Structures are given as structure tokens and as C-alpha cells.
Amino acid sequence: MDYETRIVKLETEMEHQKEAIILLREDINRLDDKVESLRAEILTLTRWNAGLLISNVAMLLGWILKSVGAF
């Protein structure tokens, strides 16, 4: 058996694997950044939704109290 050619082939393959892992890490870091920005946007939208819900409930409660003649 020719071990030298097999070892060279394995070393070459390992270099390709190392490059692929580096590229995957870069992609994962980019995805992490996108996920963080999406979390911030979701938090902002959740706050808006909560504010709108509170204002709608207050408006509805006022409308009901006015129709009953409470004020």
C-alpha cells in the first residue's frame, strides 16, 4: 500500500473541511446577527400591540360607561 499518497489525500481533504467549517461559522454569525435584529423588532411590535390593546380597552370601557350614563 502507498501510504504517502493516502496521507496527502487525507491532508487535502482536511484542509477543505477546515475551510468549510470557517465558512459555516461566518454564516452562523450572520444568522445570529439577523436573529438579534428580529428579536428587537418583535419586541418593538409587541410594545406597540400592548399599547394599542390598552387604548382600545380604555376606549371601549369609556364608550360603555357613557352609554350607561355613568358620566
PEDA-V343578 format. One record per residue. N is the residue number from 0. SS is DSSP state (A for helix, B for strand, O for the rest). OMEGA is omega in whole degrees, 0 to 359 (none if undefined). NEAR is the number of other ideal C-beta (glycine too) atoms within 12 Angstrom. Layout:
n=N ss=SS omega=OMEGA near=NEAR
n=N ss=SS omega=OMEGA near=NEAR
//
This chain:
n=0 ss=O omega=180 near=6
n=1 ss=O omega=184 near=8
n=2 ss=A omega=183 near=9
n=3 ss=A omega=180 near=10
n=4 ss=A omega=178 near=11
n=5 ss=A omega=180 near=12
n=6 ss=A omega=178 near=13
n=7 ss=A omega=179 near=13
n=8 ss=A omega=179 near=14
n=9 ss=A omega=178 near=14
n=10 ss=A omega=178 near=14
n=11 ss=A omega=179 near=14
n=12 ss=A omega=179 near=14
n=13 ss=A omega=176 near=14
n=14 ss=A omega=178 near=14
n=15 ss=A omega=179 near=14
n=16 ss=A omega=179 near=14
n=17 ss=A omega=178 near=14
n=18 ss=A omega=179 near=14
n=19 ss=A omega=179 near=14
n=20 ss=A omega=178 near=14
n=21 ss=A omega=179 near=14
n=22 ss=A omega=178 near=14
n=23 ss=A omega=178 near=14
n=24 ss=A omega=178 near=14
n=25 ss=A omega=178 near=14
n=26 ss=A omega=179 near=14
n=27 ss=A omega=178 near=14
n=28 ss=A omega=177 near=14
n=29 ss=A omega=178 near=14
n=30 ss=A omega=177 near=14
n=31 ss=A omega=178 near=14
n=32 ss=A omega=179 near=14
n=33 ss=A omega=179 near=14
n=34 ss=A omega=178 near=14
n=35 ss=A omega=179 near=14
n=36 ss=A omega=177 near=14
n=37 ss=A omega=177 near=14
n=38 ss=A omega=179 near=14
n=39 ss=A omega=180 near=14
n=40 ss=A omega=178 near=14
n=41 ss=A omega=178 near=14
n=42 ss=A omega=178 near=14
n=43 ss=A omega=180 near=14
n=44 ss=A omega=178 near=14
n=45 ss=A omega=177 near=14
n=46 ss=A omega=177 near=14
n=47 ss=A omega=180 near=14
n=48 ss=A omega=179 near=14
n=49 ss=A omega=178 near=14
n=50 ss=A omega=179 near=14
n=51 ss=A omega=178 near=14
n=52 ss=A omega=180 near=14
n=53 ss=A omega=180 near=14
n=54 ss=A omega=178 near=14
n=55 ss=A omega=179 near=14
n=56 ss=A omega=179 near=14
n=57 ss=A omega=179 near=14
n=58 ss=A omega=180 near=14
n=59 ss=A omega=178 near=14
n=60 ss=A omega=176 near=16
n=61 ss=A omega=179 near=15
n=62 ss=A omega=179 near=14
n=63 ss=A omega=180 near=14
n=64 ss=A omega=178 near=13
n=65 ss=A omega=181 near=12
n=66 ss=A omega=178 near=11
n=67 ss=A omega=179 near=10
n=68 ss=O omega=181 near=7
n=69 ss=O omega=176 near=10
n=70 ss=O omega=none near=10
//
